Amino acid sequence: MSNRLVKSGVPLVYQLSEIFRMKIATDELKANDPFPTEEQISNTYGVSRMTVRLALAKLVNEGFIRRQQGVGSFVNPKGLVKPDELRPVTRDMSDVKSTTNILEAAGKTVGTRVLAFSLDRPSARIAQQLDIEETDKVFHFERLRLADGKPIVLEKIWVPQKICTTLSKADVAGSVYRVLADRFGLNVMAAHQALRAEIADEALASTLDVEVGAPIMRVAGVSYTDTGTPVEVEESWFRSDMMEFIIELGSLSTYARLIKD
């Protein structure tokens, strides 16, 4: 059987890291065993060295392997690996992925509660972000996304009607990116997003099942198709006890911003 990974909705980094999580969980790779080198993994699975590095960085961050300078990488004893229910879901900010893909890649059962769905006129801000007129209409919906039955993120999303005229409430009960691709030929390939720390007010705390004042991560931005067309404005609030963000710098990021009052 070929070890080559396949192109699918789940990014190669997540496929690769999941393969090695399973090897460790099933004792195919035992505690303190030397871990394969980047070159060995790249050759075996037919992926780039960058993909291998990102996958290994995830495994290190999650406690599955450890690095010893000048010696190599080794499998951690299972006692150092957090149980699945305690380990936060990881979102890699160097690529564009739907919440559905992120949760599925983490081995979670994905659930969605559609809290609101309407066809409205956009605000001036939303119209500007989507590069449409204020007289155009947008689908606006709010969703609570669940991981193994637990609320993990509240999403508010705006999508132009003119690029997906028949979008329905039933469509947004799953992966919107998949619906946009499969039904409307719109492939989301890029995004400009801002990450900011907030605290949960009473409404947000009730929705996400956290304490009032609990730390929350807010992600807001615009997603674009492979032709550069704005396709979605998103505002999402993630539980910080269940989600962590991996932000790759260097060639994958060219600047950071300070938020002005």
URCORVEN-V352670 format. One record per residue. PSI is psi in whole degrees, -180 to 180 (NA if undefined). Layout:
# URCORVEN-V352670
[[PSI] [PSI]]
This chain:
# URCORVEN-V352670
[[138] [142] [-1] [137] [161] [148] [125] [-169] [-17] [120] [153] [-37] [-43] [-39] [-46] [-45] [-34] [-36] [-46] [-29] [-42] [-38] [-38] [-43] [-33] [7] [15] [-36] [118] [162] [131] [3] [144] [138] [145] [151] [165] [-42] [-43] [-44] [-43] [-44] [-39] [-42] [-1] [39] [165] [161] [-33] [-43] [-43] [-45] [-43] [-39] [-42] [-37] [-39] [-44] [-36] [-48] [-31] [-4] [9] [-33] [163] [150] [138] [117] [128] [-2] [-50] [-166] [148] [153] [133] [148] [148] [-26] [-20] [-7] [125] [144] [155] [-38] [-16] [-20] [128] [153] [139] [131] [119] [115] [1] [1] [161] [116] [144] [159] [-37] [-47] [-42] [-47] [-39] [-40] [-27] [3] [19] [151] [123] [134] [156] [133] [115] [113] [-27] [147] [126] [165] [113] [170] [141] [156] [168] [-39] [-47] [-42] [-42] [-43] [-34] [-1] [47] [171] [155] [-16] [-14] [166] [154] [145] [128] [127] [153] [134] [144] [119] [139] [144] [114] [40] [-5] [134] [133] [-29] [139] [125] [136] [125] [143] [129] [132] [133] [-35] [-16] [-8] [70] [-28] [20] [137] [169] [-36] [-33] [-34] [9] [-4] [-146] [113] [-39] [-38] [-40] [-44] [-39] [-49] [-39] [-34] [1] [28] [111] [113] [117] [-15] [159] [150] [114] [151] [136] [129] [143] [137] [175] [150] [125] [-176] [-42] [-46] [-39] [-41] [-41] [-43] [0] [49] [172] [148] [131] [-2] [146] [136] [145] [122] [127] [127] [144] [-167] [137] [150] [151] [177] [-10] [4] [10] [128] [129] [-18] [134] [132] [140] [121] [145] [114] [141] [124] [-16] [-8] [-9] [135] [152] [129] [120] [112] [127] [-160] [-131] [-16] [-6] [133] [-11] [165] [155] [148] [138] [126] [145] [NA]]
